[in-house]
Amino acid sequence: MNKNFTSFVVWLWLSVFIAWAACEKNENGNKELNKNDDYVIYPDDILQIQEKMPEYSLILEQSDSANGLSFHRIMDMQYDHQGNIYILDSGNYRIVKISTNGELITSFGQKGLGPGEFKNPSLMALDSLQNIYIYDDGKKKVEKYNKNGKLLISVEVKYPVSDMVVDGKGNLYLALRELFKRKGTQLYLYKYISSDSYSSRVLMLQKNVEYKIGGYPGDLVVSTMQVDNFGRLFFSLFEEYAVHIFTEKGKILKTFGREMKKIRLPNFYKNMLVSKKQRLPESEKLMFKIPDFYPNKIRKILIDHARNKIYVITTEDINEIMLMNKYPVFRFLFIDKYDFEGKMENRIKIRLLKSNIQIFDVHNEEFVALEINPKVLPKVVRFSLKP
């Protein structure tokens, strides 16, 4: 009797502890990521990798001034539902819309702090009505413009924005991050409810993220996200290969991802990061760590709304880096393809020929990207994948 009672007490205590751990919150009561019942992480060798080559259907030279398409410091590119491409031409303080044939349709913006003016625009998002959302790090604002470039709404943001998307109802999702804390940075994922002012917001996630020098695409950008046609949010930190699907109300429906082998940094790459750290202000040096392993697993999540497919872009073999003018260039890029329920359908390895490719968006299985080669100016490219 005593033995049975003791076993029951132990079982009850463990049950309570497990339930508490599954629902654990931080000391402020804010939500944190926890594994849920629907948590699928595929083994690294789940599918055979198919090697493919990019097949370009559009190439725009940044230096080409014909038709007003001379670009300087492109920060973002997005497709609309017709396949037109919007380009955040940050160095020229403007937004450019080009057709599927690469011809200029319209552009707006200039340098300044007023409506239709930009100081340091760094992120862009589109909604279903072709309204354009711009995060300007210089102005510390997210601004909503209509397709003609008229300012509709301006939202001040306290912290820098790591990523930004808009759903079909016009709700705005911002991943905000605090700066320069020795133990890392707090990441806040907010949903701003669609209205004339975006004055109401809901905290969906809070998590501490450690700074590491050598991250992609920037040391302070720590997450990537997309939203599908059903209002579900797909979110992941760069440091983990785990894509979390949120409902509109902030509940995690499912988490999916893939195991990835740790990649130890080569000595030449470490030396480059040491040199980079030495150039930081003294107040910042202690806040950044040089990792033993490559810090980021995910580069970007993309959704092909025309095909209802998800693409997760990774860089997985740092030993396949070549130096060009002392600039590291990856020889391969990896893309995992999933359906909308997180079932993996394909694994693709892209061979890069003496250039990096930074992919921004996908539409009808065509990717729009920036081809970066240290020897020449970057190019805007659109490509599909062929065997």
C-alpha positions as CSV (number, residue, x, y, z in Angstrom):
1,M,0.0,0.0,0.0
2,N,2.8,2.4,1.0
3,K,4.8,1.4,-2.1
4,N,1.8,2.1,-4.4
5,F,1.1,5.4,-2.7
6,T,4.7,6.4,-3.1
7,S,4.7,5.5,-6.8
8,F,1.4,7.5,-7.2
9,V,3.0,10.6,-5.5
10,V,6.1,10.4,-7.7
11,W,3.9,10.0,-10.9
12,L,1.7,12.9,-9.8
13,W,4.8,15.1,-9.1
14,L,6.3,14.3,-12.5
15,S,3.0,15.0,-14.3
16,V,2.7,18.4,-12.6
17,F,6.3,19.3,-13.4
18,I,6.0,18.3,-17.1
19,A,2.8,20.3,-17.4
20,W,4.5,23.3,-15.8
21,A,7.5,23.1,-18.0
22,A,5.4,22.9,-21.2
23,C,3.6,26.1,-20.2
24,E,6.6,27.9,-18.7
25,K,6.7,31.7,-19.1
26,N,9.4,34.1,-18.3
27,E,9.3,36.3,-15.2
28,N,7.4,39.0,-17.0
29,G,4.7,36.6,-18.1
30,N,5.5,36.9,-21.8
31,K,5.4,34.0,-24.2
32,E,8.5,32.0,-25.0
33,L,9.0,29.3,-27.5
34,N,8.4,25.7,-26.2
35,K,8.1,22.4,-28.0
36,N,4.5,21.4,-28.6
37,D,2.9,18.1,-29.4
38,D,3.1,18.7,-33.1
39,Y,6.8,19.1,-33.4
40,V,8.5,17.5,-36.4
41,I,12.3,17.7,-37.0
42,Y,13.4,15.6,-40.0
43,P,16.8,13.8,-40.0
44,D,19.5,15.4,-42.0
45,D,19.4,12.6,-44.6
46,I,15.6,12.4,-45.0
47,L,15.8,13.0,-48.8
48,Q,18.6,12.8,-51.3
49,I,19.9,16.2,-52.3
50,Q,19.3,17.2,-55.9
51,E,22.0,19.5,-57.4
52,K,20.7,22.1,-59.8
53,M,21.9,25.2,-61.6
54,P,20.1,28.6,-61.7
55,E,18.5,29.3,-65.1
56,Y,18.2,33.0,-65.4
57,S,15.2,34.6,-67.1
58,L,16.0,38.2,-66.1
59,I,19.3,40.0,-65.4
60,L,19.5,43.7,-64.5
61,E,22.8,45.4,-64.1
62,Q,22.9,47.8,-61.2
63,S,25.1,50.2,-63.2
64,D,22.7,50.2,-66.2
65,S,21.0,53.7,-66.3
66,A,18.6,52.9,-69.1
67,N,14.9,53.4,-68.3
68,G,15.8,54.7,-64.8
69,L,17.0,51.3,-63.6
70,S,20.3,52.3,-62.1
71,F,20.4,50.9,-58.5
72,H,22.5,51.6,-55.5
73,R,22.5,49.4,-52.3
74,I,19.4,47.2,-52.8
75,M,18.1,46.1,-49.4
76,D,14.9,44.2,-50.3
77,M,12.9,42.8,-53.2
78,Q,9.3,41.5,-53.3
79,Y,6.9,40.1,-55.9
80,D,3.3,41.2,-56.2
81,H,0.6,38.7,-57.2
82,Q,1.1,39.5,-60.9
83,G,4.8,38.7,-60.8
84,N,5.9,42.3,-60.9
85,I,9.0,43.1,-58.8
86,Y,9.3,45.8,-56.2
87,I,12.9,46.9,-55.4
88,L,13.9,48.8,-52.3
89,D,16.7,50.9,-53.8
90,S,18.0,52.2,-50.5
91,G,21.0,54.0,-51.8
92,N,18.8,56.1,-54.1
93,Y,16.1,56.5,-51.3
94,R,13.3,55.1,-53.5
95,I,11.0,52.2,-54.3
96,V,11.1,50.9,-57.9
97,K,8.4,48.7,-59.5
98,I,9.4,46.7,-62.6
99,S,7.4,44.5,-64.9
100,T,7.9,40.8,-65.5
101,N,10.0,41.8,-68.5
102,G,12.3,44.0,-66.4
103,E,10.8,47.3,-67.6
104,L,10.3,50.3,-65.2
105,I,6.6,50.7,-64.3
106,T,6.9,53.4,-61.6
107,S,9.1,54.6,-58.8
108,F,8.8,57.1,-55.9
109,G,10.9,58.4,-53.0
110,Q,13.8,60.8,-52.3
111,K,16.2,61.6,-49.5
112,G,14.7,63.3,-46.5
113,L,12.5,62.9,-43.4
114,G,9.1,63.9,-44.7
115,P,6.3,61.9,-46.4
116,G,7.6,60.0,-49.4
117,E,11.2,60.6,-48.2
118,F,13.6,58.2,-46.7
119,K,16.8,58.3,-44.6
120,N,17.9,54.6,-44.3
121,P,15.1,52.3,-45.7
122,S,16.0,48.7,-45.0
123,L,12.9,46.4,-45.1
124,M,9.8,46.3,-47.4
125,A,6.5,44.3,-47.4
126,L,3.5,44.3,-49.7
127,D,-0.2,43.6,-48.9
128,S,-2.9,42.2,-51.2
129,L,-3.9,45.7,-52.3
130,Q,-0.4,46.6,-53.4
131,N,0.2,48.9,-50.5
132,I,3.9,49.2,-49.7
133,Y,5.3,49.0,-46.1
134,I,8.8,50.4,-45.5
135,Y,10.8,50.2,-42.4
136,D,13.2,53.1,-42.3
137,D,15.9,52.6,-39.7
138,G,17.0,56.2,-40.0
139,K,13.5,57.6,-39.3
140,K,12.7,54.8,-36.7
141,K,9.4,54.3,-38.4
142,V,7.3,51.9,-40.4
143,E,5.4,53.7,-43.1
144,K,2.5,52.5,-45.3
145,Y,2.2,53.9,-48.8
146,N,-0.4,53.2,-51.5
147,K,0.7,52.0,-54.9
148,N,1.0,55.6,-56.1
149,G,3.4,56.6,-53.3
150,K,1.0,58.4,-51.1
151,L,1.7,58.1,-47.3
152,L,-1.2,56.4,-45.5
153,I,0.1,55.5,-42.1
154,S,3.3,56.1,-40.1
155,V,4.1,54.0,-37.1
156,E,7.0,54.8,-34.7
157,V,9.1,51.8,-33.5
158,K,11.2,51.9,-30.3
159,Y,13.6,49.1,-31.3
160,P,15.2,48.2,-34.7
161,V,13.2,45.8,-36.8
162,S,14.7,42.4,-37.7
163,D,11.9,41.4,-40.1
164,M,8.5,42.5,-41.2
165,V,5.5,40.9,-43.0
166,V,1.8,41.8,-43.7
167,D,-1.1,39.4,-43.8
168,G,-4.2,39.5,-46.1
169,K,-6.2,41.5,-43.6
170,G,-3.5,44.2,-43.3
171,N,-2.2,43.1,-39.9
172,L,1.5,44.0,-39.6
173,Y,4.0,41.7,-37.9
174,L,7.2,43.1,-36.7
175,A,10.2,41.3,-35.1
176,L,11.8,43.9,-32.9
177,R,15.2,43.5,-31.1
178,E,16.8,45.4,-28.3
179,L,20.4,46.4,-28.8
180,F,23.7,45.9,-27.0
181,K,23.2,43.8,-24.0
182,R,26.2,41.7,-22.8
183,K,24.1,38.6,-22.4
184,G,22.3,39.0,-25.7
185,T,19.3,40.8,-27.0
186,Q,15.6,40.5,-26.4
187,L,13.6,39.7,-29.5
188,Y,9.9,40.7,-29.5
189,L,7.5,39.4,-32.1
190,Y,4.5,41.8,-32.3
191,K,1.3,41.7,-34.3
192,Y,0.0,45.2,-35.0
193,I,-3.8,45.0,-35.6
194,S,-4.9,46.5,-38.9
195,S,-6.4,50.0,-38.4
196,D,-6.0,53.6,-39.4
197,S,-3.1,54.0,-36.9
198,Y,-1.9,50.5,-36.0
199,S,-2.2,51.7,-32.4
200,S,-3.1,48.2,-31.0
201,R,-0.6,45.4,-30.9
202,V,-0.3,41.9,-29.4
203,L,2.9,40.3,-28.2
204,M,3.2,36.9,-29.8
205,L,6.7,35.9,-28.7
206,Q,9.7,37.1,-26.6
207,K,13.0,35.4,-26.6
208,N,16.6,36.2,-25.7
209,V,19.0,35.9,-28.6
210,E,22.8,36.0,-28.2
211,Y,24.9,38.2,-30.5
212,K,27.5,36.5,-32.6
213,I,29.8,38.1,-35.1
214,G,29.7,36.5,-38.5
215,G,25.9,36.1,-38.8
216,Y,23.9,36.5,-42.0
217,P,22.7,38.8,-43.4
218,G,23.7,41.1,-40.6
219,D,25.0,40.8,-37.1
220,L,21.9,42.3,-35.6
221,V,19.3,40.6,-37.8
222,V,18.3,37.4,-36.0
223,S,15.0,36.1,-37.5
224,T,13.0,35.5,-40.7
225,M,9.3,35.1,-41.2
226,Q,6.5,34.9,-43.8
227,V,2.7,34.8,-43.8
228,D,0.5,32.6,-46.0
229,N,-2.8,33.3,-47.7
230,F,-4.7,31.9,-44.7
231,G,-3.1,34.3,-42.2
232,R,-0.7,31.8,-40.6
233,L,2.7,33.1,-39.7
234,F,5.8,31.1,-40.3
235,F,8.7,32.2,-38.1
236,S,12.2,31.1,-37.3
237,L,15.4,32.3,-35.7
238,F,18.5,32.2,-37.8
239,E,20.2,30.2,-35.1
240,E,17.8,27.2,-35.3
241,Y,16.3,25.2,-38.1
242,A,12.8,25.1,-36.6
243,V,9.9,26.9,-38.4
244,H,7.0,27.7,-36.1
245,I,3.6,28.1,-37.6
246,F,1.4,30.6,-35.6
247,T,-2.3,31.1,-35.9
248,E,-3.7,34.6,-36.2
249,K,-4.3,34.6,-32.4
250,G,-0.6,33.7,-31.7
251,K,-1.0,30.0,-30.9
252,I,1.7,27.6,-32.3
253,L,0.0,25.1,-34.6
254,K,3.1,23.2,-35.6
255,T,6.8,23.3,-35.7
256,F,8.9,21.7,-38.4
257,G,12.5,21.6,-39.4
258,R,15.5,19.5,-40.1
259,E,18.6,18.4,-38.2
260,M,21.8,20.1,-39.3
261,K,25.4,19.2,-38.6
262,K,27.5,21.7,-36.8
263,I,29.9,23.5,-39.1
264,R,33.2,24.4,-37.5
265,L,34.6,27.8,-38.7
266,P,37.8,27.5,-40.8
267,N,40.8,29.5,-39.5
268,F,40.7,32.0,-42.3
269,Y,37.1,32.8,-41.5
270,K,37.8,33.2,-37.8
271,N,40.8,35.5,-38.5
272,M,38.5,37.6,-40.7
273,L,36.0,37.9,-37.8
274,V,38.7,38.7,-35.3
275,S,39.8,41.6,-37.6
276,K,36.2,42.7,-37.8
277,K,35.7,42.7,-34.0
278,Q,38.9,44.7,-33.5
279,R,37.3,47.5,-35.6
280,L,34.3,47.7,-33.3
281,P,34.0,50.5,-30.7
282,E,35.4,49.4,-27.3
283,S,31.9,49.6,-25.8
284,E,30.6,47.0,-28.2
285,K,33.5,44.5,-28.3
286,L,32.5,42.6,-25.1
287,M,29.0,42.2,-26.4
288,F,29.9,40.2,-29.5
289,K,31.3,36.7,-29.5
290,I,33.2,34.9,-32.2
291,P,31.7,31.4,-32.4
292,D,33.6,28.1,-32.9
293,F,30.8,27.0,-35.2
294,Y,29.0,28.8,-37.9
295,P,26.2,30.6,-36.0
296,N,23.3,30.6,-38.4
297,K,21.3,27.7,-39.8
298,I,18.6,29.5,-41.7
299,R,19.1,32.3,-44.1
300,K,15.5,33.0,-45.1
301,I,12.0,31.5,-45.2
302,L,10.0,32.1,-48.5
303,I,6.4,31.3,-49.5
304,D,5.4,30.8,-53.1
305,H,1.8,31.9,-52.8
306,A,1.0,30.9,-56.4
307,R,2.0,27.3,-55.7
308,N,1.3,27.1,-51.9
309,K,4.9,26.0,-51.2
310,I,7.5,26.9,-48.5
311,Y,11.2,27.2,-49.1
312,V,13.8,27.3,-46.4
313,I,17.2,28.6,-47.5
314,T,20.3,27.5,-45.7
315,T,24.1,27.6,-46.0
316,E,25.5,24.3,-44.8
317,D,29.1,23.7,-45.9
318,I,31.3,26.6,-44.8
319,N,34.3,24.5,-46.0
320,E,33.0,25.2,-49.5
321,I,33.9,28.9,-49.2
322,M,36.3,30.5,-51.6
323,L,38.0,33.8,-51.0
324,M,37.7,36.4,-53.8
325,N,39.4,39.7,-53.1
326,K,39.5,38.7,-49.4
327,Y,35.7,38.4,-49.5
328,P,34.1,35.0,-48.6
329,V,32.0,33.5,-51.4
330,F,29.9,30.3,-50.9
331,R,30.1,27.7,-53.6
332,F,26.7,26.2,-52.8
333,L,23.3,27.3,-51.5
334,F,20.8,24.8,-50.1
335,I,17.0,25.0,-50.4
336,D,14.5,22.8,-48.7
337,K,11.0,22.7,-50.2
338,Y,7.9,22.0,-48.0
339,D,4.1,21.9,-48.5
340,F,1.9,24.2,-46.3
341,E,1.7,21.5,-43.6
342,G,5.4,21.3,-43.2
343,K,6.0,18.1,-45.1
344,M,9.3,18.1,-46.8
345,E,9.1,17.5,-50.6
346,N,12.5,18.2,-52.0
347,R,16.1,19.2,-51.1
348,I,18.0,21.2,-53.6
349,K,21.7,22.2,-53.8
350,I,22.5,25.2,-56.0
351,R,26.0,25.4,-57.4
352,L,27.2,29.1,-57.4
353,L,29.8,30.2,-60.0
354,K,32.1,32.7,-58.3
355,S,29.2,34.7,-56.9
356,N,27.0,34.8,-53.8
357,I,23.2,34.8,-54.3
358,Q,21.0,36.6,-51.8
359,I,17.4,35.4,-52.5
360,F,14.6,37.7,-51.5
361,D,11.3,36.2,-52.8
362,V,9.7,33.5,-54.9
363,H,6.7,33.5,-57.3
364,N,5.6,30.6,-59.5
365,E,8.8,28.8,-58.7
366,E,10.9,31.8,-59.9
367,F,13.3,33.4,-57.4
368,V,14.3,37.0,-57.4
369,A,17.7,37.6,-56.0
370,L,20.8,39.8,-55.9
371,E,23.9,38.2,-57.4
372,I,26.9,39.5,-55.5
373,N,30.4,39.2,-56.9
374,P,33.2,41.3,-55.3
375,K,34.8,42.0,-58.6
376,V,31.7,43.6,-60.2
377,L,28.6,45.5,-59.2
378,P,25.7,43.3,-57.9
379,K,23.0,42.3,-60.4
380,V,19.3,41.8,-60.0
381,V,18.4,38.3,-61.2
382,R,15.4,36.2,-61.6
383,F,15.9,32.4,-62.0
384,S,14.3,29.0,-61.8
385,L,16.1,25.8,-61.1
386,K,17.0,23.2,-63.7
387,P,18.6,19.8,-63.1
